[in-house]
């Protein structure tokens, strides 16, 4: 597969993969069989300076990558491996995430670059920034402005920035800019002239192959310093490679908030006449492979809609169970056009509509119709792909066989995007030499779904869906036909001044960070924001059981340990002797948190909490003076459940208990506190699923302590644990929305 070094022994060959997404960064390490050995993931800050704008801090992205590499490699070494066995690193990255409008009359432009003239490609964001952002205007006018998508920024910084000045991109990312000629894989003068860019003032990243042993440079610092960056793919292309979609007619569908379908059309680009985008699938050896791409705006978010807006389900995982309570959709069709319809329809003024509701309709019918909406749109895109390409679809990698009428494959190992980047890097350093050597990669546990409904029934369902699509048009008649939005990660377009990096301006954000996510990254950081033990001193029934030595920091984690002890002197509280059977840890924030009128806070973090009987780990807020208020943002009571509670008095408690699955794993907790008159509304989330909403009566204006502790159930004399028990936290963040 092109240039390479000496072939490596299979047992010594591992590949790292940087998966830089819209909300988080991950680093995974794969073996030669395509199996992930270990990984590390960090979420980063989402910045919303104005309605409809979504920004990231590019320096935070780099720090998250460096921290993920460090965490994953340490885990790798703890398993008995050597970091020297990691032969190369690949990168896969977020690209444009939303198509906003496809305009007519730009056929020549689309034939050159494969994209319709719209706000989807990076060029629209760059044009806006050059016209509206003073720092960008200054850098452009002085000839210092370097443009690139996320991959170019990551490669540039990981190589050491201006010291080595590695400013490159691959064709899968360059094809999203609207500057690259999709036929030649070079920047096109006609395209640049069309947008009136002065190329003496704008520096574009050099386009190199998606897999190359030297063009992307090497990691300049950290635990993998000197390891080559040898592969790079945009996320959707990486997913196609990870699904081994190497031949024409192979397609993959990635499901998330929306859906992205990529369809291999071979070594010649196909310019769509059926509402699709033309793109580069990959270029490993100088012979690029091309693809057609279609996106669905609403997929997983429609399930969240049923959960959060209608209360049909308690968590996303319950949707299938609800849909299976009925044999079919009961005549219901749900067009989930919450913000219009994307490929292949491109109907801006469509809005979500449910047809066919009768007195017979149940929740299960609507749940089934919701899931089918994604299937119908997938089928419409795949039909367009076959019409454009002339290739019959052989099979689809993921799920949804009935409506598309062909076999669907779902692998057991679902980290296919990261695997795709690893494959690109692995080819460059001869971990794999050819596609044949990949035939057994990620094949274990593949589930194949076969069509079960008759062709006639399939056609009837599709006809009803198409009728519903026609009827949902025109519900947003005042919608502007041109939407220039600084949407998603593309605000990062990424504009690099060659001499220095420009970070995102936080001055206009609505949230102020009170405690940052790296608060547990070092002792000095911890000491800045936290104190040991409870905030009340010894005058508390649990204080005597808390011990500073049972609090530790490691790998950006806070860990509290509960240890059985004997021979401890009794403590005294309220005139009573309290036997001490265990010692444990507690910490509290130095800051007090007071919800102001029209204000609020977000408290979030990831926790690894024990559910051992008798234990009582907690993440909670309580009054600085008097009691209540008290908000238990998460309380694990040793029963296998997690509690979310708000106290008005000891007798008036709003409480919600839910089953706490997989207690050995990390789980995300978030509580959103917002003023509601003199009260505080509290929304509790577990793993980003809304669990319950509660009200703290008269909580506005009352100062609160934040406490993280591991105590045992029972107010006094608890027998405690029979063995050492731990409770860990990471990525803790507190944001203030107070005016």
C-alpha positions in Angstrom: 0.0 0.0 0.0 2.6 2.6 -1.1 5.7 3.6 0.8 6.5 1.6 3.9 9.1 0.6 6.4 10.3 -3.0 7.1 7.3 -5.3 7.9 6.8 -5.7 11.6 6.2 -8.9 13.6 2.4 -9.3 14.3 2.8 -9.7 18.0 4.8 -6.5 18.2 2.5 -4.3 16.1 -0.1 -2.0 17.6 -1.6 1.1 16.1 -2.9 4.2 17.9 -6.0 6.1 16.7 -7.0 9.6 17.6 -10.8 10.0 17.3 -11.5 13.7 17.5 -15.2 14.2 17.6 -17.7 17.0 18.1 -18.2 16.6 21.9 -15.2 14.4 22.9 -11.8 13.2 22.1 -10.7 9.5 22.3 -7.4 7.6 21.9 -7.7 3.9 21.1 -5.0 1.3 20.7 -5.7 -1.6 18.2 -3.9 -4.8 17.7 -3.3 -6.4 14.2 -6.7 -8.2 14.4 -8.4 -4.8 14.7 -9.4 -5.3 18.3 -9.2 -2.3 20.7 -6.8 -3.1 23.5 -7.5 0.0 25.5 -8.9 3.5 25.2 -9.2 6.9 27.0 -11.9 9.5 26.4 -12.4 13.1 27.4 -15.3 15.5 26.7 -14.5 19.1 26.1 -16.3 22.4 26.5 -19.1 23.4 24.1 -19.2 27.2 23.6 -22.4 28.9 22.5 -21.7 32.7 22.3 -24.9 33.5 20.4 -28.1 31.6 19.4 -27.3 29.2 16.6 -23.5 29.4 17.0 -21.4 26.5 18.3 -17.7 26.9 18.9 -14.8 24.9 20.4 -11.5 26.0 21.9 -8.9 24.6 19.6 -6.2 24.6 22.3 -8.5 22.5 24.5 -8.9 20.0 21.7 -5.2 19.6 21.6 -4.9 19.2 25.4 -7.7 16.6 25.3 -5.8 14.6 22.7 -2.6 14.7 24.7 -4.3 13.7 27.8 -6.1 10.8 26.1 -2.9 9.5 24.6 -1.3 9.6 28.0 -4.2 7.8 29.7 -4.6 5.1 27.1 -0.8 4.3 26.9 -0.6 4.1 30.7 -3.4 1.6 30.6 -1.7 -0.3 27.7 1.5 -0.6 29.7 -0.4 -1.7 32.8 -1.6 -4.6 30.7 2.0 -5.7 30.2 2.6 -4.1 26.8 5.4 -1.7 25.9 4.7 1.7 24.4 7.4 0.9 21.8 5.0 -1.6 20.3 2.8 1.3 19.1 4.2 1.7 15.5 2.1 4.6 14.3 -0.9 6.8 15.0 -3.8 7.6 12.8 -6.2 10.5 13.0 -10.0 10.7 12.3 -11.8 13.9 12.9 -15.1 15.8 12.9 -16.0 17.4 9.6 -19.1 19.5 8.7 -21.9 18.1 10.6 -25.0 19.7 9.0 -26.2 20.5 5.5 -28.2 23.7 5.7 -29.3 24.6 2.1 -28.6 23.3 -1.4 -29.0 26.1 -3.9 -29.6 25.8 -7.7 -27.6 27.2 -10.6 -24.2 26.1 -9.5 -23.7 23.0 -11.7 -20.3 23.9 -13.0 -19.0 24.5 -9.4 -20.4 21.2 -8.2 -18.9 19.3 -11.1 -15.4 20.6 -10.1 -15.5 20.0 -6.3 -18.4 17.6 -5.9 -20.3 19.8 -3.5 -23.4 22.0 -4.0 -23.0 25.7 -3.2 -24.2 25.8 0.4 -23.2 26.7 4.0 -22.2 23.0 4.5 -18.6 23.2 3.3 -15.9 25.0 5.2 -15.7 27.8 2.6 -18.8 29.6 3.9 -17.4 29.8 7.4 -14.1 31.1 6.2 -15.8 33.8 4.1 -17.9 34.9 7.0 -14.9 35.0 9.4 -12.8 37.0 6.9 -15.6 39.6 6.6 -16.6 39.7 10.3 -13.8 38.7 12.7 -11.1 41.4 13.2 -8.3 39.1 14.1 -8.9 36.9 11.1 -9.2 40.0 8.8 -5.9 41.2 10.2 -4.1 37.9 9.7 -5.5 37.6 6.1 -4.5 41.1 5.1 -1.0 40.6 6.5 -0.7 37.3 4.6 -0.4 35.2 7.8 -3.6 33.3 7.7 -3.5 29.6 7.3 -6.7 27.7 6.8 -7.4 24.1 7.6 -10.0 21.7 9.0 -9.6 19.9 12.4 -7.1 17.4 11.0 -4.7 20.1 9.8 -4.8 21.8 13.1 -4.2 18.6 15.1 -1.3 17.5 12.9 0.2 21.0 13.0 0.1 21.1 16.9 1.1 17.5 17.5 4.2 18.1 15.4 5.2 21.0 17.6 3.5 23.9 15.8 5.7 26.5 14.1 8.9 24.6 15.0 8.2 22.1 12.3 5.3 23.8 10.5 3.7 20.6 9.2 0.6 22.0 7.5 -1.1 19.2 5.6 -4.5 17.6 5.1 -5.8 14.5 3.4 -8.2 14.4 0.4 -11.2 13.2 2.5 -11.0 16.4 4.5 -9.8 18.7 1.7 -12.8 17.6 -0.3 -15.1 19.3 2.2 -13.5 22.7 1.8 -14.9 23.5 -1.7 -11.4 24.5 -2.8 -10.2 21.1 -4.0 -10.9 19.7 -7.5 -12.3 16.3 -6.8 -10.9 14.9 -10.0 -7.3 16.0 -9.6 -7.2 16.1 -5.7 -5.5 19.5 -6.1 -6.6 23.0 -5.2 -8.4 24.5 -8.2 -7.8 28.0 -9.4 -11.4 28.3 -10.8 -12.8 27.5 -7.4 -10.5 29.9 -5.5 -11.2 32.7 -8.1 -14.9 32.0 -7.7 -14.7 32.8 -4.0 -12.3 35.7 -4.7 -9.5 34.5 -2.4 -6.1 36.1 -2.8 -3.8 33.1 -2.5 -0.9 35.4 -1.6 -2.8 36.1 1.6 -4.2 32.6 2.4 -2.1 29.5 3.2 -3.9 26.2 2.5 -2.7 22.9 3.9 -0.8 20.7 1.4 -2.9 17.8 0.3 -1.2 14.4 0.8 -2.4 10.8 0.7 -4.6 9.5 3.5 -1.9 6.9 4.4 1.8 7.9 4.3 4.7 7.1 6.6 6.3 10.5 6.7 4.1 13.3 5.3 2.2 13.8 8.6 5.3 14.0 10.7 5.7 12.6 14.2 4.4 13.3 17.7 6.7 15.9 19.2 6.0 15.4 22.9 4.6 13.1 25.5 4.7 9.4 26.1 4.7 8.6 22.3 7.2 11.2 21.3 8.8 10.2 18.0 6.0 7.9 16.9 4.9 8.7 13.3 1.5 10.1 12.5 0.9 7.9 9.4 -2.8 8.1 8.5 -5.7 10.6 8.4 -9.3 10.3 7.4 -12.4 12.4 7.9 -14.8 10.6 10.3 -17.3 9.3 7.8 -14.6 8.1 5.4 -12.9 6.4 8.4 -16.1 4.6 9.3 -16.4 3.3 5.7 -12.7 2.0 5.9 -13.4 0.6 9.3 -16.3 -1.3 7.9 -14.0 -2.5 5.1 -16.1 -0.8 2.4 -13.3 -1.2 -0.2 -15.4 -2.2 -3.3 -18.0 -0.4 -5.4 -21.5 -1.0 -4.0 -20.4 -1.3 -0.4 -22.1 1.2 2.0 -22.0 2.0 5.6 -24.4 4.0 7.8 -23.3 5.6 11.0 -26.2 6.3 13.5 -26.0 9.0 16.1 -28.0 12.2 16.6 -28.4 12.0 12.9 -27.2 9.5 10.2 -24.4 9.6 7.7 -24.4 7.1 4.7 -21.3 6.7 2.6 -21.4 4.6 -0.6 -18.3 3.4 -2.4 -18.6 4.3 -6.2 -15.1 3.2 -7.2 -12.1 5.1 -8.7 -14.1 7.7 -10.6 -16.1 10.4 -8.9 -19.8 10.5 -9.5 -21.5 13.9 -9.5 -25.0 13.4 -8.0 -28.2 14.4 -9.8 -30.3 13.0 -7.0 -29.6 15.2 -4.0 -26.3 13.6 -2.7 -22.8 14.9 -2.1 -19.7 13.6 -4.0 -16.7 13.0 -1.9 -13.4 11.1 -1.6 -13.6 7.8 0.3 -9.9 7.5 0.8 -6.5 7.7 -1.0 -4.0 5.1 0.3 -1.7 4.5 -2.7 -2.2 7.4 -5.1 -5.4 5.9 -6.7 -8.2 7.6 -4.9 -11.5 5.9 -4.2 -14.7 8.0 -4.3 -18.1 7.9 -2.5 -21.5 9.4 -2.5 -22.7 10.7 0.8 -26.2 11.4 2.2 -27.1 12.6 5.6 -30.3 12.4 7.8 -30.8 15.3 10.2 -32.8 13.4 12.8 -32.2 9.8 13.9 -31.2 9.2 17.6 -32.5 12.7 18.4 -36.0 11.5 17.6 -35.7 8.9 20.3 -34.6 11.7 22.7 -37.6 13.7 21.6 -40.0 10.9 22.6 -38.1 10.6 25.9 -37.7 14.3 26.9 -40.7 15.9 25.2 -43.4 13.3 25.5 -42.1 11.1 28.4 -42.8 7.9 26.5 -39.6 6.2 27.8 -37.2 6.7 30.7 -34.1 6.2 28.7 -33.1 5.8 25.0 -32.4 2.1 25.5 -36.1 1.4 26.2 -37.3 2.5 22.7 -37.1 -1.0 21.2 -39.0 -2.5 24.1 -41.8 0.0 23.6 -41.9 -0.5 19.9 -42.2 -4.3 20.4 -45.4 -3.9 22.4 -47.2 -3.7 19.1 -46.9 -5.8 15.9 -46.7 -2.8 13.5 -47.1 1.0 13.4 -50.9 0.8 13.5 -51.1 3.0 10.3 -48.9 5.8 11.8 -46.2 7.5 9.8 -43.9 10.0 11.6 -41.9 12.3 9.4 -39.2 13.5 11.8 -38.5 16.8 10.0 -37.8 18.8 13.1 -35.6 21.2 11.2 -36.5 20.3 7.6 -35.5 17.2 5.6 -31.9 16.6 4.4 -30.8 14.2 1.7 -32.1 13.3 -0.7 -35.2 15.7 -0.3 -33.7 19.0 0.8 -37.0 20.5 2.0 -36.2 23.4 4.3 -39.8 24.3 5.2 -40.8 20.7 6.2 -41.7 20.2 9.8 -42.3 17.1 11.9 -45.7 15.5 11.3 -47.4 12.4 12.4 -50.1 10.9 10.1 -52.6 8.1 10.6 -53.4 8.7 14.3 -56.7 7.1 15.4 -58.4 6.3 18.7 -56.6 3.0 18.4 -53.1 4.5 18.4 -50.8 3.6 21.3 -47.4 4.8 22.4 -45.9 1.7 20.9 -47.2 2.6 17.4 -45.6 6.0 17.6 -42.3 4.5 18.9 -42.3 2.1 15.9 -43.1 4.9 13.5 -40.3 6.9 14.9 -37.7 4.2 14.3 -39.2 3.5 10.8 -38.7 7.2 9.9 -34.9 6.7 9.9 -35.3 3.5 7.9 -37.4 5.2 5.3 -34.9 8.0 4.9 -32.0 5.6 4.7 -33.9 3.7 1.9 -34.5 7.0 0.0 -30.8 7.9 0.2 -29.6 4.4 -0.9 -32.0 4.4 -3.8 -30.5 7.8 -4.9 -27.0 6.3 -4.5 -27.8 3.4 -6.8 -29.4 5.7 -9.4 -26.4 8.0 -9.4 -23.7 5.3 -9.4 -25.1 2.6 -11.5 -23.9 0.1 -8.9 -26.4 -2.2 -7.2 -26.1 -2.0 -3.4 -24.5 -5.3 -2.3 -24.9 -4.9 1.5 -25.1 -2.2 4.2 -22.8 -2.2 7.2 -24.9 -1.5 10.2 -28.7 -2.3 10.5 -32.2 -1.9 9.0 -32.8 -4.8 6.5 -36.5 -5.0 6.0 -37.1 -1.7 4.2 -34.0 -1.6 2.1 -34.4 -5.3 1.1 -30.8 -6.4 1.3 -28.6 -8.1 4.0 -27.3 -5.7 6.7 -24.2 -6.5 8.7 -23.5 -5.2 12.3 -20.1 -6.0 13.8 -19.7 -6.8 17.4 -16.9 -4.2 17.7 -18.5 -0.9 17.0 -15.4 1.4 17.1 -15.2 1.4 13.3 -14.4 5.0 12.8 -11.3 4.8 15.0 -10.4 1.5 13.4 -10.5 3.2 10.0 -7.9 5.7 11.0 -5.8 2.9 12.5 -6.0 1.0 9.2 -4.9 4.1 7.2 -1.8 4.4 9.6 -1.2 0.7 9.6 -0.9 0.5 5.8 1.7 3.2 5.9 4.0 1.3 8.3 3.3 -2.2 6.9 1.3 -3.6 9.8 -1.0 -4.5 6.9 0.3 -4.7 3.3 -3.0 -5.1 1.4 -6.8 -5.4 1.7 -6.6 -9.2 1.7 -4.8 -9.1 5.1 -7.8 -7.2 6.5 -10.3 -9.9 5.7 -10.3 -11.2 9.3 -10.3 -7.8 10.9 -13.4 -7.0 12.9 -15.3 -10.1 11.7 -15.9 -11.7 15.1 -19.5 -11.6 16.2 -21.0 -10.0 13.1 -24.8 -10.1 13.1 -26.5 -10.3 9.7 -30.0 -9.0 9.4 -32.0 -10.4 6.5 -35.1 -8.8 5.0 -38.3 -10.4 6.4 -41.1 -8.6 4.7 -42.4 -9.2 1.2 -41.4 -6.8 -1.6 -45.1 -5.8 -2.1 -45.5 -4.8 1.5 -42.2 -2.9 1.3 -43.4 -0.9 -1.7 -46.7 -0.1 0.0 -44.9 1.2 3.1 -42.5 3.3 1.0 -45.4 4.8 -1.0 -47.2 5.8 2.2 -43.9 7.4 3.5 -43.4 9.3 0.3 -47.0 10.6 0.5 -46.3 11.8 4.1 -43.2 13.6 3.0 -45.1 15.5 0.3 -47.7 16.5 2.9 -45.2 17.8 5.5 -43.9 20.6 3.1 -44.6 24.3 3.7 -45.1 24.3 7.5 -42.3 26.8 8.0 -43.3 29.3 5.3 -41.3 32.2 6.8 -38.0 30.2 6.7 -35.1 32.1 5.2 -33.8 30.5 2.1 -30.2 31.3 2.9 -29.0 30.4 6.4 -25.5 31.5 7.3 -24.9 29.9 10.6 -21.7 29.3 12.5 -22.7 25.8 13.0 -21.0 23.0 14.9 -17.3 22.3 14.7 -16.9 24.2 11.5 -16.5 27.5 13.4 -13.0 26.0 13.8 -12.7 26.0 10.1 -9.6 25.9 11.4 -7.9 29.3 10.9 -4.3 29.2 12.0 -2.0 32.1 11.9 1.3 30.4 11.0 3.2 32.1 13.8 0.7 31.5 16.5 -2.6 29.8 17.4 -5.8 31.9 17.8 -8.1 30.6 20.5 -11.8 31.0 20.7 -13.0 34.2 22.4 -15.1 33.2 25.5 -16.1 36.7 26.4 -19.6 36.4 24.9 -20.5 32.9 26.3 -23.4 32.7 28.6 -21.6 30.3 31.0 -18.7 31.1 33.3 -16.5 28.2 34.4 -16.2 28.1 38.2 -14.4 24.8 38.5 -12.7 23.4 35.4 -12.6 19.8 34.2 -8.9 19.5 35.0 -9.4 20.3 38.7 -8.2 16.8 39.7 -5.2 16.8 37.3 -2.6 17.8 39.9 -2.4 18.6 43.6 -2.0 22.3 43.0 -5.2 22.3 40.9 -7.1 20.4 43.5 -5.9 22.8 46.3 -7.1 25.7 44.2 -10.7 24.5 44.2 -11.2 22.0 47.0 -10.5 21.3 50.7 -10.4 18.0 52.5 -13.1 16.5 54.7 -16.5 18.0 55.4 -17.0 21.8 55.5 -18.5 21.7 59.1 -15.5 20.6 61.0 -15.9 17.9 63.7 -19.5 18.9 64.6 -21.1 16.3 62.4 -22.2 12.7 62.8 -20.0 11.6 60.0 -17.0 13.8 60.4 -15.0 11.5 62.7 -15.1 8.8 60.1 -13.5 11.0 57.4 -9.7 11.0 57.0 -7.5 13.0 54.7 -5.2 10.0 54.0 -8.1 8.3 52.4 -8.3 10.8 49.6 -6.0 10.4 46.6 -5.3 11.9 43.1 -4.1 9.9 40.1 -4.4 10.2 36.3 -6.8 13.2 36.7 -9.0 11.1 39.0 -10.1 11.8 42.5 -10.5 8.6 44.5 -12.0 8.2 48.0 -11.3 4.9 49.8 -13.3 3.4 52.7 -11.3 1.1 54.9 -12.5 -1.1 57.8 -10.6 -0.3 61.0 -10.5 -1.6 64.6 -9.5 0.1 67.8 -10.6 3.6 66.9 -11.8 5.7 69.9 -15.5 6.4 69.8 -16.5 9.8 68.5 -19.1 12.0 70.2 -22.0 13.8 68.7 -25.0 15.2 70.4 -23.9 13.8 73.7 -23.8 10.2 72.2 -20.9 8.0 71.6 -20.4 7.0 68.0 -18.4 3.8 67.3 -15.9 4.2 64.5 -15.7 1.0 62.4 -14.2 2.5 59.2 -12.3 5.5 57.9 -13.1 7.1 54.5 -12.7 10.2 52.4 -14.6 13.4 51.7 -13.8 16.6 50.0 -15.7 19.9 49.5 -15.4 22.8 47.1 -14.0 26.0 48.5 -16.5 28.0 46.5 -20.1 28.4 47.8 -22.8 28.2 45.1 -25.8 30.5 45.3 -28.4 30.5 42.6 -29.2 34.1 41.8 -32.5 35.5 40.4 -32.6 34.5 36.7 -29.4 32.5 37.2 -28.3 29.0 37.8 -25.5 26.5 37.7 -24.5 23.3 35.8 -22.8 20.6 37.9 -21.4 17.7 35.9 -18.8 14.9 36.2 -18.0 11.3 35.6 -18.2 8.8 38.5 -17.2 5.2 39.2 -19.3 4.4 42.3 -19.6 1.2 44.3 -23.0 -0.3 45.0 -21.7 -2.6 47.7 -24.3 -3.1 50.4 -24.0 -0.6 53.2 -22.0 2.0 51.1 -23.2 5.5 50.5 -21.2 7.4 47.9 -22.6 10.9 47.2 -22.2 14.0 45.0 -24.4 16.6 46.7 -25.2 20.2 47.6 -26.3 21.3 51.0 -27.0 24.5 52.8 -24.1 26.6 54.2 -26.5 28.0 56.9 -29.3 25.9 58.3 -31.0 23.0 56.5 -32.5 22.5 53.9 -31.7 23.2 51.1 -30.2 19.9 50.0 -29.8 18.5 46.5 -28.5 15.0 46.1 -27.2 15.2 42.5 -26.3 11.5 42.8 -26.5 9.2 45.8 -25.6 5.5 45.6 -27.2 3.7 48.6 -25.8 0.2 48.2 -29.0 -1.2 46.8 -28.0 -1.3 43.2 -29.9 1.9 42.6 -28.9 5.6 42.3 -31.0 8.3 43.9 -31.7 11.9 42.8 -33.3 13.9 45.6 -34.3 17.5 46.6 -35.4 18.3 50.1 -37.9 20.9 51.2 -38.0 19.5 54.8 -37.0 16.1 56.2 -40.6 15.0 55.5 -41.0 16.6 52.1 -38.5 15.0 49.7 -38.7 14.7 46.0 -36.9 11.5 45.2 -36.2 9.4 42.2 -34.5 6.0 42.3 -33.2 4.3 39.1 -31.3 1.1 38.6 -27.5 1.8 38.4 -26.3 -0.6 35.7 -22.6 -1.6 35.2 -21.4 0.0 38.5 -17.7 -0.9 37.6 -17.9 1.5 34.6 -17.7 5.3 34.5 -21.1 7.1 34.3 -21.8 10.8 33.7 -23.9 12.8 36.2 -25.2 16.2 35.4 -27.6 18.5 37.4 -28.9 21.7 35.9 -30.1 24.3 38.5 -32.1 27.2 37.2 -34.0 30.0 39.1 -37.8 29.8 38.8 -39.0 32.8 40.8 -37.9 32.1 44.3 -37.6 28.4 43.6 -34.9 26.4 41.9 -35.8 23.9 39.2 -33.3 21.0 39.1 -32.9 18.7 36.1 -31.0 15.5 36.8 -29.2 13.6 34.0 -27.6 10.1 34.0 -25.4 9.5 31.0 -27.1 12.5 29.3 -30.5 11.0 29.7 -33.0 13.2 31.6 -34.0 11.2 34.7 -36.2 13.6 36.6 -37.0 17.3 37.2 -37.5 18.5 40.8 -38.1 21.8 42.6 -36.3 23.3 45.6 -38.8 25.6 47.3 -37.2 29.0 48.2 -33.7 27.9 47.2 -32.9 31.1 45.3 -30.4 33.2 47.2 -29.3 30.4 49.6 -25.6 29.5 49.6 -24.7 25.8 49.1 -21.7 23.6 49.8 -20.6 21.1 47.2 -19.5 17.8 48.7 -18.1 14.5 47.3 -17.9 11.8 50.0 -17.9 8.1 50.6 -19.6 7.2 53.9 -21.6 4.2 55.0 -25.3 4.0 55.3 -26.6 5.0 58.8 -26.2 8.2 60.7 -24.1 6.8 63.5 -22.2 3.6 64.4 -22.4 2.1 60.9 -20.6 -1.2 60.7 -19.0 0.1 57.4 -17.4 -2.0 54.7 -15.9 -5.5 55.2 -13.1 -4.7 52.7 -11.6 -1.6 51.1 -14.1 0.2 48.8 -13.4 3.0 46.4 -15.4 5.9 44.8 -13.8 7.9 42.0 -14.6 11.1 40.1 -13.1 12.7 37.0 -13.9 15.6 34.5 -15.8 17.5 37.2 -17.0 20.8 35.9 -19.2 23.6 37.4 -20.5 26.3 35.2 -22.3 29.5 36.4 -25.2 31.1 34.6 -25.7 33.8 37.2 -26.1 37.3 35.8 
